[in-house]
Amino acid sequence: MAVICEPAEAIATPPPMRLVNWPVVWALIAGIAGACDARAGGSAETTLVVINAASPISLQVANEYARLRGIPDTHLVRLSDVPSFGALPVADFRRKALAPIRDFIREHKLEEEIDLVAYSSDFPYAVDFKSDVKDHNLPANRLRGDTASLTGLTYFANRVEARDTGYLGVNHYFVEFAGRRQLPAGEAAGSAASMDDQVLPAPSAVTYGPFENTHGFRHRYAWSNSDLAVWQPKDVLDQYYLSAMLAYTGVRGNSFPEIAGYLGRAGASDGTNPDGMVYLMANDNVRSRTRQPLFPATLSELARRGRKGEILGPKRDRQKGIIPLGRDDVIGAVVGTREFDWEKSNSRLLPGAVAESLTSYGGHFDYSGQTKLTAFLRHGAAGSSGAVAEPFALQQKFPVPLLHAYYADGCSLAEAFYQSVLTPYQLLVVGDPLARPFARFAEVGLETPDVGSAWSGTVRLEPLVRPADGTSIRVVELWVDGQHVASGALNAPIAWDTRSVEDGSHDLRLVAVEDSVIETRSVFRATVSVFNRERRVHVEAVTGDVRYGEAVALRGRAEGAERVELRRGHQVLGTAEVMEGRWSLTVPSGALGMGTVPVVVRAAYPDGHAVRSAPVPIVVRGPALLPAATLEKPPIPGLQAVVHEKNGNRRELIVEKLVGTIGEITKAGVTAESMRLTGLVNVGQPGVYQLAVRSNGRLRITVQDRVLMDEAVSQDGAERFVVLGLEAGWHPIEIELKPGGKKPFLKVVMAGDQVPDVLGKGNLAH
């Protein structure tokens, strides 16, 4: 691996490299070269959070993550018309995801800032690239497949946007290592059969080394496997974006309490240096055997870093070689199995733990077989990964177990994952990409000026940084409102002209970058007030604690201003005219989303200047809970359906599941003109629930006499989302559909305070 900086920077010429070819199954190549002196490493300041604008849960997850991690409000982007289920065609992925993300980055001059793209929730987990295969006349290859992960293709965004199918190939950020392995006779480097059909013979003796240092990440670096001394135009294709999904909230995903739990635990684990064990699970299945040859080297590398690891095989200490049994110190788990039940293991994942399994469909959520990666997150892992399509037992498509050594070096979870996967295009990474339990953080503060006083003109900031033991600081960066504006040496003053920004409140950060290849970033954050004029905007009253669905009202003063805007970062939530120096505005709480959301009021003046208020925290709680119905007798499974056929006939049926094409109706040979479903929907505990709906035609849904939606919807379009609060128990529901096609199609997924699932057996009755 080698890195260079963009052309505008002076670059160091890395030492020459010599590559050693390696068999496909075993990623065995050469080492790291030199790096430019530039900022890197994971942090909130270099992260962009992407939200599905239609999904209340997507916004809620983003709000929670932004609060936990201190993501700048200027680094939140909302996407429209993006489906949340299944696989998105690659052309739509370019148009509906990558293009608006890239436009946002460029519009707000974040090209130098963003290294990590973190999708919130309610996004498709996969991307179908069949059209790219056809357009490039790629030869048939069953091992390649035609489906990639959302995070894998975002990592290769530059290649995907350029329609360069190199995204199916090598990730040059992969930490390479030298070694040799003789494959036994007849052993193939992957087979055309699925993992269930693959049985590899016992691995022969293997020697590995040398292992090189891990490396911090920056999008502006170009990663390559050759000696790069001169920037070439094509090098931009190897500028990557780290990428992860914060959560998956479709079927077989996680509930919001689970998501908030693992994100909170991951954030709290930073720098805690947990004394945990990495467990390497060994069994006779190809899912385990694929990675076993690297187990001894992983133990050696962990030990070299002062960390602990253990290989657990069948019959050892009553283990079965599937998942750790009876262990309360799991900081890492390398698993290779089709199915597992963590709850029955009596083991505990420590905060910050990484656990993943090599299997065919750990990230394929539309496939009911095999345990999904979300099971690890449910039980407290900070992050996990899984394949979104049949990957076959090809090591290069999964993390090498050395991931845990890179993580132990202090890399972020995202950095550790992407350094350990040679071809990550089918691997979905989910969890907290910024988790850094083994990072060593500096103490960062600001000696002067006083953050409690108003600043004006050019100020001289005097950072106070104390490096972590055994480390040094390369540079201290000044960030304002999510933008890097200046840098200085350790404890050297940094000058900042406050007239370069609007008057009022601003998000100020000092980031100390460790002088190492990992470049750990330590941060001091403060809200400062800048006033170079006498103008002020005052917020006199605000409904700062509301329920979802209620209005948020604010009023105040702004003498001489023309209008005010309520803002979160770059998003304008509402506007109002200023009359005789006073203003008032009202915005729907749904525009902010559930959670704690900081907003500012920005007053604009006739001369083009503006001033911002201090941040105003708004707490949006879930909607009021609707009481459950009182039932005189146990309900009967399924909804009652009255179907009016196009020939004028009327039929009565029972519909058991709202999973897509309604099987009960199509089996009966009914051609529906309209249909009405009535009955009850059940929730097991009181809470906030979201219905994600996809259908074909005119759809009206009512729960407890409340009309949740009444509109025309398309089966091929994005889902519609509605939120409601429900007490535990059964609630009256009514669904009216006038199908827009030959077959009535209705899929309803309930998420929120329950594990997401389609409405069907167990929660529909009459």
N, C-alpha and C positions, 0 to 999 in steps of 0.2 A: 504494500500500500504506500502510495506517495501522495502528497498534497501540494498544490500550489495556490497562490492567491490570485485574485483577479488582476488584469493588466495594470490597473491604476496604482498598484502597490509594488514596491521593490520586492523581489523574491529571492529566496535563497535557493541555490542549486543543490538538490538532494544528491546523496551519493548514488553511484550506479547500482542497479539492482539486477539480479539474475533470477529468473523464474524457473521453477522446477515443475514439470508437468505432474499431474496427480490423477489417479483413477476417479471416475465420476462419483462413486459412493463416498470417497474419503477426501475431504477438502484439505489437501496437503501441499501448500505452496510457500512462497518466500516471505520475507519480513518487512517491517515498517521502514519507510525512508524519512527524510527530514520534513519539517513543517515550517510554515511562515509564522512570523511573530504577529499574530492577530488574535482577536478575542474569540473564544469558543466555549464549549461546555453548556449544559442545559440550565435554563433559568426562566422565570416568569417573563422577563423582559424580551426574550427571544422566542416566545411562544404565541402562536395565533390559534384562537379557539373558534371553531366553526359550528354554527348553530343551524338546525333545521327550523326556519322561521315559522313554519306551520304547526310545529309540535310544542305544546306547553312543557312536556317533560324534557325535551331537548334544551329548552331555555332554562328550565329549573336545574338541570345537571350542570349547564354552563355557569349559571349564577353561583352554584355551590362550589364549583372548581375555581372560579375566579376569586371567590371569597377565601377559600382555603390557601390558594397559591399566590394571591396578590397579582393576578394577571392584570395588566393595564387595561382600563376600559376601552382604550383606543385599539386594542388587539382582539376585539370581538367582531366577527363578521357573520351575517345571517344569509343563508341561501334559500331561495324560493323554488317551488315546483320540483322538489327532489323527493323521489319515493323513499320510503323507509324500509321496505321489505326486499329480500332477495337480491338479485343481481341487476346492475344498471348497465345497459349497453355502453361500450367504450365511447361512442360518439356523444351520447348524452352525458357521460362522465366528463368529457372535455368541456362540453357546452354549459352544463348545469352546475358543475363543481369546480373544476380547475380554472376555467375562464373567469368566473366571478371572484375566486380567491386571488388569482393573479392580478385582476383589475383592482381589487381592494388594496393589495400590497403596493402596487404602483401608484395608485391615486394618493395614498397616504404616506408615500416615500418610506416604505418599510423594507425595501430591497436589502438593505444592509443589516436589518434587525432580525428578521424572522428566520429561524432555523428549524422550528418544529411546528407542524400543522396537526392540531389535536381536534378531531371531530367529537362533538358532544355525544348525543344519542339520536336514535331514530334516523339513521342513515342506512342505505343498503350496505351489507357487509362484503359484497362481491361486485366485480366488474366483468362483463362478458366481452372478450376481445376477439370474437370470431371474425368480425368485419375487418379487423387489422390483419388477421391471418390471411383472409381472402385478398385484401388489397395488395399485400406484399407477396402473394403467391408462395407462402411458406409451405414446405413439404409437410405431408401428414406426419404426425408424431404423437402417439398416444401418451407418451410420458410428459409431453408439454401441456396438454389439456387446452381448454379454451376459456377458462375462468381464472381471474386473478382476484386478489383481495383489494378492498378499498384502500387500506394503508400501504400495501405493497406498491400499487400504481401511483399513489401520492408521493411515496418516496422517490420514484422515478418520474416525477411530474414533468421535468424538462424533456425527457425522451417521449413521454406520452403526448405532450402537446406538440412536439415536432413530428409525431407519427413515425417515430423511430422505434421499431420493435426490439431494440436492444434492452428494453425493460424486461425482457424474458431472460436476460443473461446475467452477467456477473456484476455483483455489488463490490466496487473497489474499496469501500470503507471496511469491508470484512478484514478482520485481523488475521493475517496469514502466518503460517508456520511451516517449517520444513519437516519432512519426514518421509518414510517409505513404508509401503505395505505390499506384500505379495498376496494376490488374490488366489485362493485355492482353485484348483481346476474346476471349471463348470460354474463358478460363481459369477453372476452377471452384475453389472453396475446398474441395477434397477431392472425391473421386469415389466412386461406389458400386462401382467396380472395385477390385481389389486393387492393391498397388503394382506388381506385375508388368505390369499393364495401363495404368498411368498414365504419361503423358509430358507434362510441362509445358513450354510455350514458354520461351524465354530470358527471365529476369527483366528488367523495365525498370529504369531508373535509380531509385535509392532514396536518400533522405536520412533520417538518424536523429539523435535527440538531443532533449533533453539526457538523459544517463545519470546516474542517481542512485546514491547509496551503497548498498552491500549492508548487510545487517542480521543481527545475531545473533538466535538463536531461543530462545524459551521457550514451553512449553506454556501457561503461565498468561496469555500475551498473547492477546488476541483480534485476529485479522487481518481487515482489512476494506478495501474500496475506497472508503470514504466517510469523511466527517468524523464521528468518534465522540467525543462529549464526555460522554455519559450511557450507562451500562451498561444494556443491555436483556437480558431472559432469553434471547432467541434468540442473543445473541452467543456463548454457550457453544458453539454449533455450529461456530464458526470458531476454536476453540482446537484446534490440531492436535498430533499427535505426529510428530516425525521418525521415519522407520522404514527399516530395511534388513535384508536377510538377510546374515549373515556368510558363508554358504557354501551352495551347492546341491550335494547329494551323491546325487541321483537320477541316472537315465540322462542322459548328456551333461553331467554336472556335473564337479566337481573331486575329485581324490584328497586324502586328508588331508595328505600331504607338500606338495602344491601350496597347500592352504589355509594351513597353518602358514607356508609361505614367503611368500605375499603379505600375510598379516596381520602377520608379523614385519617385513617390509620397510616396510609402511605405518606401523607404530608407530615404527620407527627413523627415519622421514623427518620426523617432527614438528620444525618449527622449523629445518630444515636449509637452507631458502632455495635449493633446487636451481636451478642455472643450466641449465634445459632449454628446449626449444622446444615450442610448441603447434602441431601440424600440422593444417591444415584441408584435408581431402581433397575435391577438386573433379573430378567427372566428369559425363557426360551423363545418368546415371540419376536418376530422380525422387528416389531416396533421398538423393542428394547435393544435387540442385538445390533441394530444399525449404529447405535451410538456407543456401545460398550467398549470398542477399542480405544476410545479417548477417555475412558473413566480413570485409568491410572495416571495419565498426564494431568487430568483435572484435579485429582487429589494432590498431586505434587505441586501444581501451581497454586492451589488454595493454601497448602502448607507454607509455601514460600512467602505468602502474604500474611501468614499468621492466622489463617482461617481453617475451619474444620470441615471435613467431608467424610462420607462413609458410603460404601457400596452395600446395598441391602439386597440379597438374593433369597431365593426360596429356602426354607428350612433353617435359615440362620436366625437365631434368637426369635423363633416363632414367626419370622417374617415370611411373606409370600412373594416378594419381589414385584409387587404391583404398585402400591403406595406405602409410605411409612406407616407402621402400626405402633400405636402407643408411644409416640415421640412428641414431646411438647416444645421442641426447640427448632422447628423447621424454618430455616431462612431461605432454603432453596430446595426444589424437587425436580429432578430430571426423570420423567415418567415415560414409559412406552407401553401403552395398553389400550385396548378398545373401549373398555368400560371400567369405572371405579366408583366407589361410594365413600367419599371423604368423611362423611358424618359418622360412619361406622368404624373409621380407622382409629378413633380415640387419639388422634394427633392434632397438633396445633400449629398453624401457620403464624409466624411472628410478624409484627408490623414491618412492612417493607419487603416481605418475602416474594420471590419469583418462583412460580410453579407452572410447568407446562408438560404436555404429553405429545409424543410423536405418534399420531394416528391419522387416518385418512380424512376424517370429517369433524375435527375438533372445533373448526370455525365455520362449518357449513350448517347454518341454523335451520334450513328448510328440510334437512335430513334428520329423521327421528332417531336413527341408530347412533350409537357411540356417545360417550359422555362429552359434553361441550366444555370449552375453556371457561365458560361462566361459572362452572362448578367450583373451580379454584378461587375465583373472585368472591363467590358467595360465602366462602369460608375464610376470607380475610387476606388473600393474596393481593399484593400491590399491582401485579400485572401477570398476564398469561398470553398465550398465543395458540393458534390452531390453523390448520389448512382449510381453505374454503372449497376445495375440489380435490379429487383423488390425486395425491402427489406421488404415489408409489413410495417405496422405502428408499428414497433418495436423500442422503444426508444433507446435500447442499440446499434443500428446501426447508430445512428445520435448523433451529439453533444448535450449534455444537455445545456440549456441556461446559466448555470453557467460558461461556456466558457468565457463569457465576464468579470466575476469576476476574473478569473485566468489571463486573458489578462491585466486587470486593475492592477493586482499585479506586473506587469513588466515582465511577461513571454513573450517569443517570440511567434509569431503567431503559429508556429508548436507545441511548448510546450503546448500552450493553447488548441489547437485542440485535441492533443492526450491524454491530461489529462481529456478531456470531453467526450470521446467516449469509451464505454466499449468493444464493439466488432467492430473494425474499418475495418474489412477485405473487406467490399464492399464500403467503403467511399473513394472517390477520393478527395484529398486536392490539390488545385491549387492556386498559388499566390506567394507572397514573404514570405517564411517560417521564415526569420530572422527579420521581422517587429517587433519593440518593442517601440511603441509610449509612453508607460507608464513606461518604465525602467528609473531608476535614474542612470546616468552615472557619474563616477568619472572623474576628470581631470588627465590625465596621460602624463608625459613628461620624458625626459632624461636630467639630469643635466650635467653629464659627462660620457664618453668622447664626444667630439664634433663630430656629425655625418658628418660634412663637411670635416673632416680630415681622412687620411688613418690610419687604425688600424693594429696592428701587435702583435704577442705574446699573452699573457694572458691579457685581458683588464678587468678593474673593472668598471662595469656599475653602475651608481647611479641613480636609478629611482626617479622621483619626482611625487608623487601621492597625490591628494587632494580628499578624498572621498566625495560623494554627501552628502548633509545635512541629518543627521539622520542615516547614514550608516557607516559601517566600512569595512576594507579590510582584507580578510583572507590571501591572498597570491598574489604575483606578479610573473608572469611567463615570461620567455624569450623564444621567438620563432624565429627560423632562417629558412628561406626558407620553411615555412609550417610545421616545426618540433618543438615540445616542447623540449628544451634542458636543461633548468634549472629553478629553482624557488627560491624566497626569501621572507622574511617578508616585511611588509610595509616599504618603503623607506630605506630598507637595501640594501647594495651593492650586486651585482650578478657578479660572476667571469665567464668569457667565454674565452676559449682557441681558438683563431682564427685559429690556425693551424689545427683544426679539419675540416675545410672546404677549398675549393679551393680558390686561390687568385682571387680578383676581386670583383664585386658587389654582395650584398646579401640583401635579404628582411628581415629586423629585426623588431620585434614587441615586445612590452611590454604590457602584458595583466594583468590588475588588476581585481581580482575576489572578488566580494562582499561577506562579511561574513554573508550569509543568506541562507535559504533553496532554494531561487531562483538562487543565485550565478550569478548575473548580471556581464557581462564581459565588461570592458572598455579598449580601446586599443590605443596605440601610435605606429605609423608606420613610418619607415624611410628606405631608401636605403643607406647602408653603404659600404665602400670600405675596403677590407682586402688585405694587401700586406706583405707577409713574404719573398718574393723574388723580384728580380728586373724586372721580366718579365711583359710585358703589351701587351694587344691587343687593337688596335686602329681602330675605325670606322671612315673613312675619308669622305665617301659620302654614301648617302642612298636616295632612292626614297621613302620618308616617307609619301607621299600622293598619292595614286593610286586609280584607279577605279577597281572594281571587274572584274576579267578576265585579267587584265594587270599583268605584272611581277613586283616583288619587287627586286630591285638590290642594293647590298651593296658592298663596297670595303674598304680595309684598310691595316694595317700593323700588323705583329706579328712575330718579329724577333726570329729565332730559333725554331719556331713551325713547326710541320709536316702538320697539317690540322686545319681547323676551322669548327665549326658547328653553324648554326643558330638555336636557341632554344627558345621554350616557355615552361617553366617548364621542365617536363621530355620529352616533345615531340621534336624530331629533325626534323626541317622543311627543312633543306638543308645542304649540306657539300661542302667543296672545299679544294683542296690542297694548301699549302703555298709554293710559288716559290720565292726564293731570298728575303724572308721576307715579301712578299706581297701576298694578297689574294683578290679574288672577287667571289661573288656567286649571283645566281638568283633563286628566288623561286616564284611559282605562288601565286597570292594574294588569290586565293581560299583556299589555305592551312591555311591561317590566319583567313579568314572569314571577313565579313563586320563588321565595327566598329573600335574602337581604341584598338590596340593590342601591348603590350610591349614585345619586344624580346631582347635576348642577344646573342652576338657572343662569343663562347667558343673556345679558342685555346688550342690544345693538343700538348704536347712536347714529345720527344723521351724517356725521363726518367719517363714517366707516369704521370707527373703533368700537371695541366691545369690552365688557367686563364680566367676570364670572363670579358666582356666589361660592361660598364654602360648600363642600360636599354635603348633601342632604341624604341621610340613609332612609330608605323606604323598605319596610318589612311587609311583604305580601305573603299572607298565610293561605292555606288551602281553603276552598269554599266551605260554607257551612254544611254539616252532614245531614242528609235526608234520612228521616226515620224509616226503619224497615217495616214491612207490612206484617200484620198479625194474621197468621194462618190458622184455620180451624182444623186442618188435617194436612198430612205430609203431601207435598206437591208431586205431580207426575212428571217424569223427565221429558224435556223437549218443549218447544213452542207450538201452539196451535196455529196452523196456517190455513187461511181461507184464500183460495186462488181462483181468480176469474180468468177463464180461458178466452182466447181470441175468437173461438166459435160460439161464445156465449154461455158455455157451461160453467158451473161452479163446483169446485172440489174442496174438500177439507182433508188436511194432512197433518202429520206431526213432523216438525223440523228439529232435528237433534243437534245440529252443529252448523255454525256460520263460518265455514272454512273456505268458501269460494263458490264454485258452481254447486248449487244446493242439490245434493244427491237425491234426497227424498222426492223432489219434484221431477227431476230429469228421469229417474227410474220409473216414475208413474206415467211417463210420456206426456206430461202436461206442457202445453205451450201457453205461457202465462201472459195475459194482458196486464194484470195487476195482481198484487198479493199483499196480504195483511197478516203479520205475525204478532201474536199477543201471548203474554205469559209473564214469567218472573225471571229476574236475573239475580244471582246470589253472590255475595262477597263474604269472605270468612272472617274479616276483621274490619273495624271502622277505619276509614282513611280516605285518601284522595285517589281517584281512579281516572285513567285516561282511556278513551276508546279510540282506536285507530281504525278507520273505516275505509274500505274500498268496495265499489259497487259499479253497476252499469245502468244508469237511468236516473229517474227522479226518486230521491230517497228522503224519507222523513222518519226520524227516531225520537221517541218520547219516553222519558223515564219519570215515573211519579208525576205525570201530567206536565212535565217540563219538556218543552220542545228543544232538543239538543241540536238538531240540524234539520234543515228542510231545503234541499237544493239538488240540482242536477250534478251527477258525478260520473266520471269515466273510469272504466275498468283499467285502462292503460295509463291513467294519470296518477298523480301523487295522492297519498292518503289524506283524508280529512280527519281532524282530531277534535275531540271534545273532552272536557274535564268536568267531573262532578264529585261531590263528597257524599259518601254513603256510610250509614251505620251498618254493622254486621247484620246479615240476614238477607231476606228476599225482598226484591223491589219490583213493582209493576213496570213492564216494558212493552212498548208497542212499536212495530216497525212496518212502514208502508213503502212498497217499492213498485214502481212502474218500470219494468226492465227496458233497457235501451238496446238489447240484442235478443238473439233467439233463445239463449239460456239465461235465466236469472242468476246473477253473480253477486254474492254478498260475503265479504270477509270482515269480521270484526275481532280485533285483538284488544284485550283488556290488560293494561299495565298500570304502573303507579305503585301503590302500597302492597301489591301482590306480585308474585313471579308472573311475567307476561304469558298469556295463553289465549287461544281463540275461545270465543264464547261457544260453549258446547256442553258435553257431558259433565255433570256436576254443578254447572252454574246456569243452566237454562231449564225451566220447568213451567208447568201450568197447573 
